[in-house]
Amino acid sequence: MKNYKASVADFEMGMQMDKVYSETYLLPYSISLAGTGDFTRALEMVNLFLATPKLNEQSIKAGNYRKSVYEFAIDFDNKHPRGNYVFAPSNMGSNINSAALEYFPSLTIDGSNMIFTRRENSDEDFYETNYVNGQWTMATPLPGKINTNFNEGAQNISQDGEWLIFTGCNYPEGAGSCDLYIAYKTKSGNWTEPENLGPSVNTEAWESSPSFSPDKRDLYFASNRPGGYGGKDIWVTHRAVNGRWSKPENLGPVINTSGDEGCPFIHADNQTLYFNSNGHPGYGMTDLFLSRRTDSSWAVPENLGYPVNTIDDEGSLIVASDGKKSYYASDGGDTKGGLDLYSFELKESNRALKTSWVKGKVFDKKTSAGLPSSVELTEVNSRK
């Protein structure tokens, strides 16, 4: 964890003692100021730095890069005032977080079941916790045959809690370094043995960070396969009636850039896509973005802004069905050990649509056996 406030104090003390504004102080001082969110003073300091005589080419390049970041931040704040919004991440507590690393959360649509990745001694496994009587239960390893001696990384549970799609790395049968695998929940609550999604989806390249659409017909993921616009791009594959996944399609140059895009999350509204990128304009490093779908096209991505985004790397974000409560991993000040899971509310302009759901079972009254069924929704006024 970087303590930018302490760094600012140290630099200010050093400059008071030295009284000579030099390259040694000005550029890192500006970075620390930006780390606290003071982009105006950061810009002042980097301009002083760039005015320093006899800077070498590398220093000028570094200074101009930071200047562009600070100017973006100031301009973004002017165009998107935060108003009364308060960013207040809350650590999810010791039932979930530990001295190990916790990250990559996913959540069912009713908010009752969360699965996340825990990394201990370089081994990644999946854990789950349930929301009962207003609190999260003690996290336990995912039952079934999913956790192995290999690494199970980014995952996503379907909105109904019945399917789990995840990244498996260095598996003997894998096509590439990391492939996508799927498992299904059994009646006993365990998970089936994972199945590789096969050559229609997985390649010799890297596939990761999967996210199901709410109807499980679309699967978004990140890959560095050939045919993209940069390093890692976001792709989508569609599930046919026979259960087979189609050849993945690139989401195109509106979403993907010459840089890296990753960690896609399609919200339960099936219209709002959250992801990270270091190719779109931002605060430096990797920022979080959202794009809203209109008809079949995606809108130009919107930066989620400071303080959700900072001058450091931002990872993944998921959003609950209410469209505002969000979960992410951070090494914030009250972490229990490295990365912990936190929750917070998005500001209104960054929220997805609030989504409702209905849960039920259709069964034979006499035998109690489950029956195949379909549900039809009718709008009251139009009767359509």
N, C-alpha and C positions, 0 to 999 in steps of 0.2 A: 504494500500500500504506500502511495506517495502522499506525504504530508506537505502540501503546498503552502499552507498558512505558516508553518514553521520555517519553511524555506524563504518565504518573503521576509520574515522577521530577521533571519540570518543575513540575507543579502543587504537589508537596510542597515543593519548594524555594521556590516563590513564596509559599506560605502561611507558611513559616517566616520569610521576610523581611517579610511584610506583617502577620502575626499577627491579621488581621481576616478572619474567615470571611464572605465576601460572595457575592452572586449571581454575580459574575464568576468565582469559583473553583468553588463547590460543585457546580453541575450538570454542567459539563464534566468536572470531576474524577471525578464518579460514573460518567460515561460511559466515561472511560478505564479506571477500575477494572473496570467490567463487561467492557470489551474484553479485559482480561487474564484474565477468568474469576473475578474476586473479587467475586461478586455480594453477599456479605454486607456488605462495606465499602461497596460501591456503594449499597446500601440505606440504610446509616447516613448517608452523605453527602447523599443526596437527601432524607431526612427532615429533616436540618439545613437544607437549602435551603428546603424547604416551610415550615419554622418561621420563616424570615426575614420580618420585618415588611414590610408594604406591597408585597407582590408584586403585579404586575399579572395580569390574567386569563390572558394568553398564557403567562406564566411558570408560573403554577399548573397550567395544562393540560399544559405540557411536563413539569413535575416529576411530576405524577400519572401521566402515560404511562410515564415511565421507572420510576417506583415499581412500577407493575403488571408491567412486564417483569422487574424484578429479583425481585419476589416470585414470579413464575412460575418463574424459573430456580432459585431456592432450593427451592421446593416440588418441582419436577421432579427435582432432584438427590436430595432426601430420599426420593422415591418410587421412583427408578430409580438406585440406587447404581452407580457405574462399576466398583467392585471393582478388579481388576487390569488393566482395559482401558487400553491406551496408544494414543492417537491419534498415529500417526507417518507423516504423508504423505511419500511419496518422489517426488522429481522424476523424470520418466521419461527425462530425459537429452537430450543434444544431437542425437541422431538423430531426435528428435521435436520438441522445443521449440527455439525460435529467438528472435531479437530481436523478431519479430512476435508476434501474439496467437494462441494455440492454445486451442481449446475445443470443446464438443459432440462428445465421443468416442462411438463405437459399436463393437461387438465381435461377431465370430461366436461361435457356441456353443463351438467347440473352442479359442477364444482365440488363433487363429493369425493373424487379420487384423483390424486396427483402422483405421477411417476417422475422420477428425476435420476440423474446420474451422480454417483458418488465415486470419487477416485481415492483409493488408498494404496500406498506402496506401488504406484504406477499401474495399478489394475483398476479398470473402469467396470462397474456393475450398476444394475438398475435397482432402485428402491421405490417403495410406494408408501403412501400415507393416506388416510381417509379423514374427511371432515365430519366429525361427530359431536353433536351438542355444542357447537360453537368453537371447537378447537380441533387442531390436527393431531391425529394419533401418532404414537411412536413409529417412526419409519422402519420398515422391515425389508429384507431382500425380496425381490419379486419371485413369487412361487413358480415352479415349473422348470423348464430346461433352457431358459434364455441366458442366464448368467453362466459364463464359462471362464476358463483360464485365459481366454483371449480378451480383447477390449471391446466392450459394448458401449458405444458413445451416444451421439445424439439420437433421440427417439421421439415418437409422437403417438399418443393414444388416440384412437378414433373418438369422436364426440359421444358415441353410445357406450364407450368403454369395452368394446368387444374385440377390436383389432389393435395390434401394436406393430408399428413399423419402426425399424431402427437401423443404425449403422453398425455393422460388424467389420472389424479391421483385422487383417492378417489371418483370416480363417483359411484353412487348407484348401477348401473348395472354392474360395473366392475368385472372381474374375480379375479384380484389381486389388490395390492396397486396402481399400475400404469399399464394401458393397452394401446394398440395402437388403434387409431381411424382413420377413413378416411372420407374426405368430398370432394365434387366435385363442381367446379365452374359452375354457371348457366350462361345463355346468358345475364342476367342482370348484371353480375359481382359479384353477391353475392355468398355465399357458402352454400351448402346444410347442413341440420342437420347432424352432425357426426354419423357415424355408427361404432360400435365396430367390429373389425376384426374377432371376434368370437373365439371359442375354438381351431380352427386349428392353431392359432397363439398365442393368449393370454392364460395365465395360472394363477394359484394362486400365482405365483411368480411375479417378477418385469420385465416389458418390457418397453424399452425406446429407445430414440435416433435413430429414423428410418431414412433410406436413400434409395430413389428409384434409381434403375438403369435407364439410360436414356430412355430405351424403356418401362419402368414401368413393366417389367416382373419379376424383382427380387427386393426383399425388404430386406435390411440389417438392423439389429437392435441389441441392447445390452440386455442381460437378465441374471438373476442369477438363472434361472431354473435348476432343476436337470439334470445331464448328461453332464455338462460342465467340463472344466479342472481346474477351479479355482472359484473365487467369481463371477465375472461378465464376460461373454464371448460374442463374436460377433457371431451372427447366421444369416442365410439367408433363406427366404422362396420364392417360385416361384409361379407366377400366371398362372393358367391353362387357356385354351381357353374359358372355361365357366366362368371365372372370379374368381374362387375359389383359395385361397392360400393354398399351400401345407404344409405338416408338416415341420417345420423349421429344417434346418441342421446346425450343428456346423461347423464353418470354420476350425476347426482342430487345432492341437498343433503347427503348424508353426505360426499361428496368435495368438492363445489363450495360456495363461500361467496359472500357479498356482495363479497368482495375479488377477488383474482386468483389463479388456479391455473394452473400451466404445467409444461413440461418433463416430461411423463409418461414413465415407462420401465416397461414390463411385463417382468418377469423371465422367464427360460427355464422356470421352474416353472409359468408361466401363472396363478399365484395371488397373486403379490406385486407390487403397484404402488407405485413410488416417484414422487414429484412434489414440486414446490415450491408454496408458498402464503404469502400475507401475510394470509390471512383466518382461519386456524386459530390457536389460542393458541400463542404462541412467544416467541422471544427478541428480537422486534422485527424490522422489515424483512421479508425473505422467508426462510423456513426450509424445510428438507427434511423430508418426511414419508413414511410408508409406510402402505399399507392392504392387508389380506389378504382374499382372496375366499373366502367359504364358500358353497358351492352357487352361487347366482346373485347374491348380495348382497355388498357391500363393507363391511368393518368400519370402525368409527370410526378415522380416521387417527391414527397415532402419530408424535409428534415424534421425530426421530432424536437429539435432545439435544445438549448441549454436550460436547465441543468440535467435533463435526461442524457443528452450528449455532452461530452467534455472533450478536452484536448487529448485524452487517452483513448484506448480501444474500448468500444462497447461491443458486447457479444450478442446474445439472443434475448428475445422478448416474447412473452405470450400474453394474451389478453383474454380475460374471462368473458362469458356470454353477455354480461351486462354492458360490455363495450368500454368500460372505464378501469376496472381493477386489473392490474398487470403484475406479472411476476418476472423476475430476472435474477441473475447471479452477480454478486459484487464482492469486492474485498474491502468494504466500507469500514468505518471506525469501530463498530461494535461486532465485527466478525468473530466467530468462534474458532476460526482456523482457515486462513486462506479465503477461497471463494465460499460464500454462503448464499442461500436463497432469500430474497427480499420481496415484499409486495408494496405497491404504491398505486395511486390513482393518476391516470393520464389527465392532462388538461383537456378541456372540452374539444378543442379543434383537432386533437390527435385521437379521438375516440372512434371506435367502430360502432355500428348500429347495435342497439340492444336487441338481443335475440331471445325468443321464447321457445319452449319445447314441451312436448307431451311424451310421457313414458307410460307404457302399458304392455300387457301380454294378452294375446288372443288364444283361447284354449277351448277344448271340448268340455262342456259342462259335465258330461257323464264320466269321461275317462281322465279328464284333466290333462290330456295330451295337447301339446302345442299345435297350432294350426297356421298354415300359411295365410298371410293377409296383406291387404293394401289399405292405405288411408287416403281419403279424398278430403281436401279442405275447400270450403265454399265461402266466398265473400258474401256477407249477409245482404248488402244492398244490391249488388250486381248479379248475385246468384251464380257467379262464375267461379 
